[in-house]
Amino acid sequence: MLSIVVGAGMIAWVLTRPVGYASFGWFAYAPLSDTAFVPGTSRWVLMWVLFGLGTLLVGLGAGFLLGRRRG
């Protein structure tokens, strides 16, 4: 449940951030001149990982509760 709340919070945080806030100027810095800079990529990966873990945990919990023998 916590991972679902954290994932939803990250989605809300990402959607409220301005687009293109660091999309310029990085090519002029010498150590980064040979790499491609994509702003916000790590946040999206983290968001999807947390979303996937939350989905797995909910599925495992539901399967455990529904598959338990009563008696």
N, CA, C and O atoms as a GROMACS GRO file, in nm:
protein
  284
    1MET      N    1   0.082  -0.119   0.000
    1MET     CA    2   0.000   0.000   0.000
    1MET      C    3   0.088   0.127   0.000
    1MET      O    4   0.057   0.227  -0.064
    2LEU      N    5   0.197   0.118   0.074
    2LEU     CA    6   0.287   0.233   0.081
    2LEU      C    7   0.348   0.263  -0.056
    2LEU      O    8   0.362   0.379  -0.093
    3SER      N    9   0.385   0.158  -0.130
    3SER     CA   10   0.446   0.181  -0.261
    3SER      C   11   0.346   0.241  -0.359
    3SER      O   12   0.385   0.317  -0.447
    4ILE      N   13   0.218   0.208  -0.346
    4ILE     CA   14   0.116   0.269  -0.432
    4ILE      C   15   0.104   0.417  -0.401
    4ILE      O   16   0.094   0.499  -0.492
    5VAL      N   17   0.105   0.451  -0.273
    5VAL     CA   18   0.096   0.592  -0.234
    5VAL      C   19   0.219   0.668  -0.281
    5VAL      O   20   0.208   0.780  -0.332
    6VAL      N   21   0.337   0.608  -0.264
    6VAL     CA   22   0.460   0.673  -0.310
    6VAL      C   23   0.461   0.688  -0.461
    6VAL      O   24   0.500   0.792  -0.513
    7GLY      N   25   0.417   0.584  -0.534
    7GLY     CA   26   0.410   0.591  -0.679
    7GLY      C   27   0.313   0.697  -0.726
    7GLY      O   28   0.342   0.770  -0.821
    8ALA      N   29   0.198   0.707  -0.662
    8ALA     CA   30   0.101   0.812  -0.698
    8ALA      C   31   0.156   0.950  -0.667
    8ALA      O   32   0.133   1.045  -0.742
    9GLY      N   33   0.229   0.961  -0.558
    9GLY     CA   34   0.292   1.090  -0.525
    9GLY      C   35   0.397   1.129  -0.627
    9GLY      O   36   0.409   1.246  -0.663
   10MET      N   37   0.473   1.030  -0.674
   10MET     CA   38   0.575   1.060  -0.776
   10MET      C   39   0.510   1.099  -0.908
   10MET      O   40   0.560   1.189  -0.977
   11ILE      N   41   0.400   1.034  -0.943
   11ILE     CA   42   0.329   1.072  -1.066
   11ILE      C   43   0.281   1.215  -1.055
   11ILE      O   44   0.297   1.293  -1.148
   12ALA      N   45   0.222   1.251  -0.941
   12ALA     CA   46   0.174   1.388  -0.921
   12ALA      C   47   0.290   1.486  -0.924
   12ALA      O   48   0.276   1.596  -0.979
   13TRP      N   49   0.403   1.449  -0.866
   13TRP     CA   50   0.519   1.539  -0.863
   13TRP      C   51   0.574   1.561  -1.002
   13TRP      O   52   0.608   1.673  -1.039
   14VAL      N   53   0.583   1.453  -1.080
   14VAL     CA   54   0.637   1.464  -1.216
   14VAL      C   55   0.545   1.547  -1.304
   14VAL      O   56   0.592   1.627  -1.385
   15LEU      N   57   0.414   1.528  -1.290
   15LEU     CA   58   0.320   1.600  -1.375
   15LEU      C   59   0.311   1.748  -1.342
   15LEU      O   60   0.267   1.827  -1.426
   16THR      N   61   0.350   1.787  -1.221
   16THR     CA   62   0.343   1.929  -1.184
   16THR      C   63   0.472   2.004  -1.210
   16THR      O   64   0.478   2.126  -1.192
   17ARG      N   65   0.578   1.933  -1.252
   17ARG     CA   66   0.706   1.999  -1.280
   17ARG      C   67   0.701   2.065  -1.417
   17ARG      O   68   0.635   2.014  -1.507
   18PRO      N   69   0.769   2.178  -1.435
   18PRO     CA   70   0.772   2.241  -1.567
   18PRO      C   71   0.852   2.157  -1.666
   18PRO      O   72   0.954   2.096  -1.631
   19VAL      N   73   0.807   2.155  -1.788
   19VAL     CA   74   0.872   2.075  -1.892
   19VAL      C   75   0.986   2.156  -1.952
   19VAL      O   76   0.971   2.275  -1.979
   20GLY      N   77   1.100   2.092  -1.972
   20GLY     CA   78   1.213   2.157  -2.037
   20GLY      C   79   1.296   2.245  -1.946
   20GLY      O   80   1.363   2.336  -1.996
   21TYR      N   81   1.295   2.223  -1.817
   21TYR     CA   82   1.368   2.309  -1.725
   21TYR      C   83   1.519   2.292  -1.735
   21TYR      O   84   1.593   2.382  -1.695
   22ALA      N   85   1.568   2.178  -1.786
   22ALA     CA   86   1.712   2.158  -1.799
   22ALA      C   87   1.747   2.104  -1.937
   22ALA      O   88   1.839   2.023  -1.951
   23SER      N   89   1.675   2.147  -2.036
   23SER     CA   90   1.696   2.090  -2.169
   23SER      C   91   1.795   2.170  -2.253
   23SER      O   92   1.808   2.143  -2.372
   24PHE      N   93   1.865   2.266  -2.194
   24PHE     CA   94   1.961   2.345  -2.272
   24PHE      C   95   2.086   2.367  -2.188
   24PHE      O   96   2.082   2.360  -2.066
   25GLY      N   97   2.197   2.393  -2.255
   25GLY     CA   98   2.319   2.430  -2.186
   25GLY      C   99   2.409   2.316  -2.144
   25GLY      O  100   2.526   2.339  -2.115
   26TRP      N  101   2.358   2.194  -2.139
   26TRP     CA  102   2.440   2.082  -2.092
   26TRP      C  103   2.545   2.041  -2.194
   26TRP      O  104   2.645   1.979  -2.157
   27PHE      N  105   2.526   2.074  -2.319
   27PHE     CA  106   2.622   2.035  -2.421
   27PHE      C  107   2.752   2.114  -2.411
   27PHE      O  108   2.854   2.072  -2.466
   28ALA      N  109   2.751   2.228  -2.344
   28ALA     CA  110   2.869   2.314  -2.336
   28ALA      C  111   2.966   2.269  -2.227
   28ALA      O  112   3.081   2.314  -2.225
   29TYR      N  113   2.923   2.184  -2.137
   29TYR     CA  114   3.009   2.137  -2.029
   29TYR      C  115   3.093   2.021  -2.082
   29TYR      O  116   3.038   1.920  -2.125
   30ALA      N  117   3.226   2.035  -2.079
   30ALA     CA  118   3.316   1.941  -2.147
   30ALA      C  119   3.298   1.794  -2.106
   30ALA      O  120   3.291   1.710  -2.195
   31PRO      N  121   3.290   1.757  -1.978
   31PRO     CA  122   3.275   1.615  -1.945
   31PRO      C  123   3.144   1.554  -1.994
   31PRO      O  124   3.134   1.433  -2.013
   32LEU      N  125   3.043   1.638  -2.013
   32LEU     CA  126   2.914   1.586  -2.057
   32LEU      C  127   2.891   1.603  -2.207
   32LEU      O  128   2.784   1.570  -2.256
   33SER      N  129   2.990   1.655  -2.281
   33SER     CA  130   2.968   1.686  -2.421
   33SER      C  131   2.952   1.563  -2.508
   33SER      O  132   2.894   1.572  -2.616
   34ASP      N  133   3.002   1.447  -2.465
   34ASP     CA  134   2.989   1.326  -2.547
   34ASP      C  135   2.872   1.237  -2.504
   34ASP      O  136   2.852   1.131  -2.562
   35THR      N  137   2.796   1.278  -2.404
   35THR     CA  138   2.682   1.199  -2.360
   35THR      C  139   2.552   1.272  -2.392
   35THR      O  140   2.549   1.395  -2.399
   36ALA      N  141   2.448   1.196  -2.411
   36ALA     CA  142   2.316   1.255  -2.436
   36ALA      C  143   2.247   1.276  -2.302
   36ALA      O  144   2.239   1.185  -2.221
   37PHE      N  145   2.199   1.395  -2.280
   37PHE     CA  146   2.130   1.427  -2.156
   37PHE      C  147   1.980   1.429  -2.182
   37PHE      O  148   1.932   1.504  -2.267
   38VAL      N  149   1.907   1.347  -2.108
   38VAL     CA  150   1.762   1.341  -2.119
   38VAL      C  151   1.707   1.377  -1.982
   38VAL      O  152   1.718   1.297  -1.889
   39PRO      N  153   1.648   1.495  -1.966
   39PRO     CA  154   1.601   1.536  -1.835
   39PRO      C  155   1.481   1.454  -1.789
   39PRO      O  156   1.389   1.428  -1.866
   40GLY      N  157   1.484   1.414  -1.663
   40GLY     CA  158   1.370   1.347  -1.602
   40GLY      C  159   1.362   1.197  -1.626
   40GLY      O  160   1.265   1.135  -1.580
   41THR      N  161   1.456   1.136  -1.694
   41THR     CA  162   1.445   0.995  -1.726
   41THR      C  163   1.452   0.909  -1.601
   41THR      O  164   1.374   0.814  -1.588
   42SER      N  165   1.541   0.940  -1.509
   42SER     CA  166   1.555   0.856  -1.390
   42SER      C  167   1.430   0.860  -1.302
   42SER      O  168   1.397   0.761  -1.237
   43ARG      N  169   1.362   0.973  -1.300
   43ARG     CA  170   1.238   0.980  -1.222
   43ARG      C  171   1.130   0.890  -1.280
   43ARG      O  172   1.055   0.826  -1.206
   44TRP      N  173   1.122   0.885  -1.414
   44TRP     CA  174   1.022   0.799  -1.476
   44TRP      C  175   1.052   0.653  -1.450
   44TRP      O  176   0.961   0.574  -1.426
   45VAL      N  177   1.178   0.616  -1.456
   45VAL     CA  178   1.217   0.477  -1.429
   45VAL      C  179   1.182   0.442  -1.285
   45VAL      O  180   1.124   0.337  -1.259
   46LEU      N  181   1.217   0.529  -1.192
   46LEU     CA  182   1.184   0.504  -1.051
   46LEU      C  183   1.034   0.495  -1.030
   46LEU      O  184   0.987   0.410  -0.955
   47MET      N  185   0.959   0.582  -1.096
   47MET     CA  186   0.813   0.580  -1.083
   47MET      C  187   0.757   0.446  -1.131
   47MET      O  188   0.671   0.388  -1.065
   48TRP      N  189   0.804   0.396  -1.246
   48TRP     CA  190   0.752   0.271  -1.300
   48TRP      C  191   0.796   0.152  -1.215
   48TRP      O  192   0.721   0.056  -1.200
   49VAL      N  193   0.916   0.157  -1.159
   49VAL     CA  194   0.961   0.049  -1.070
   49VAL      C  195   0.873   0.044  -0.946
   49VAL      O  196   0.829  -0.064  -0.904
   50LEU      N  197   0.847   0.160  -0.886
   50LEU     CA  198   0.761   0.163  -0.767
   50LEU      C  199   0.618   0.121  -0.800
   50LEU      O  200   0.554   0.052  -0.721
   51PHE      N  201   0.570   0.161  -0.916
   51PHE     CA  202   0.436   0.121  -0.958
   51PHE      C  203   0.428  -0.030  -0.977
   51PHE      O  204   0.332  -0.094  -0.936
   52GLY      N  205   0.531  -0.087  -1.040
   52GLY     CA  206   0.535  -0.232  -1.060
   52GLY      C  207   0.543  -0.309  -0.929
   52GLY      O  208   0.476  -0.410  -0.911
   53LEU      N  209   0.627  -0.259  -0.837
   53LEU     CA  210   0.637  -0.326  -0.707
   53LEU      C  211   0.505  -0.317  -0.630
   53LEU      O  212   0.464  -0.414  -0.567
   54GLY      N  213   0.441  -0.204  -0.636
   54GLY     CA  214   0.311  -0.188  -0.571
   54GLY      C  215   0.208  -0.282  -0.629
   54GLY      O  216   0.128  -0.342  -0.555
   55THR      N  217   0.208  -0.296  -0.761
   55THR     CA  218   0.114  -0.388  -0.826
   55THR      C  219   0.142  -0.532  -0.785
   55THR      O  220   0.049  -0.608  -0.758
   56LEU      N  221   0.269  -0.568  -0.782
   56LEU     CA  222   0.304  -0.704  -0.739
   56LEU      C  223   0.263  -0.730  -0.595
   56LEU      O  224   0.210  -0.836  -0.563
   57LEU      N  225   0.287  -0.634  -0.508
   57LEU     CA  226   0.250  -0.652  -0.367
   57LEU      C  227   0.100  -0.663  -0.349
   57LEU      O  228   0.054  -0.744  -0.269
   58VAL      N  229   0.024  -0.583  -0.421
   58VAL     CA  230  -0.122  -0.591  -0.412
   58VAL      C  231  -0.169  -0.727  -0.464
   58VAL      O  232  -0.256  -0.790  -0.405
   59GLY      N  233  -0.111  -0.771  -0.576
   59GLY     CA  234  -0.148  -0.902  -0.631
   59GLY      C  235  -0.114  -1.017  -0.537
   59GLY      O  236  -0.193  -1.109  -0.519
   60LEU      N  237   0.005  -1.011  -0.477
   60LEU     CA  238   0.043  -1.115  -0.382
   60LEU      C  239  -0.047  -1.115  -0.259
   60LEU      O  240  -0.089  -1.220  -0.211
   61GLY      N  241  -0.077  -0.997  -0.209
   61GLY     CA  242  -0.166  -0.988  -0.092
   61GLY      C  243  -0.306  -1.038  -0.123
   61GLY      O  244  -0.365  -1.111  -0.043
   62ALA      N  245  -0.360  -0.998  -0.239
   62ALA     CA  246  -0.494  -1.044  -0.277
   62ALA      C  247  -0.495  -1.195  -0.299
   62ALA      O  248  -0.589  -1.263  -0.258
   63GLY      N  249  -0.391  -1.248  -0.363
   63GLY     CA  250  -0.385  -1.392  -0.385
   63GLY      C  251  -0.374  -1.470  -0.255
   63GLY      O  252  -0.433  -1.576  -0.239
   64PHE      N  253  -0.297  -1.416  -0.162
   64PHE     CA  254  -0.284  -1.482  -0.032
   64PHE      C  255  -0.417  -1.482   0.043
   64PHE      O  256  -0.457  -1.584   0.098
   65LEU      N  257  -0.484  -1.367   0.044
   65LEU     CA  258  -0.611  -1.359   0.118
   65LEU      C  259  -0.721  -1.439   0.052
   65LEU      O  260  -0.802  -1.502   0.120
   66LEU      N  261  -0.726  -1.439  -0.080
   66LEU     CA  262  -0.834  -1.513  -0.149
   66LEU      C  263  -0.805  -1.663  -0.156
   66LEU      O  264  -0.898  -1.742  -0.162
   67GLY      N  265  -0.679  -1.703  -0.153
   67GLY     CA  266  -0.644  -1.844  -0.165
   67GLY      C  267  -0.632  -1.917  -0.034
   67GLY      O  268  -0.608  -2.038  -0.033
   68ARG      N  269  -0.648  -1.846   0.077
   68ARG     CA  270  -0.637  -1.908   0.209
   68ARG      C  271  -0.754  -2.001   0.234
   68ARG      O  272  -0.868  -1.971   0.199
   69ARG      N  273  -0.726  -2.114   0.296
   69ARG     CA  274  -0.834  -2.207   0.332
   69ARG      C  275  -0.901  -2.159   0.458
   69ARG      O  276  -0.836  -2.119   0.555
   70ARG      N  277  -1.029  -2.162   0.455
   70ARG     CA  278  -1.105  -2.123   0.574
   70ARG      C  279  -1.142  -2.248   0.651
   70ARG      O  280  -1.180  -2.350   0.594
   71GLY      N  281  -1.130  -2.238   0.780
   71GLY     CA  282  -1.174  -2.355   0.857
   71GLY      C  283  -1.103  -2.380   0.978
   71GLY      O  284  -1.134  -2.477   1.048
   0.00000   0.00000   0.00000
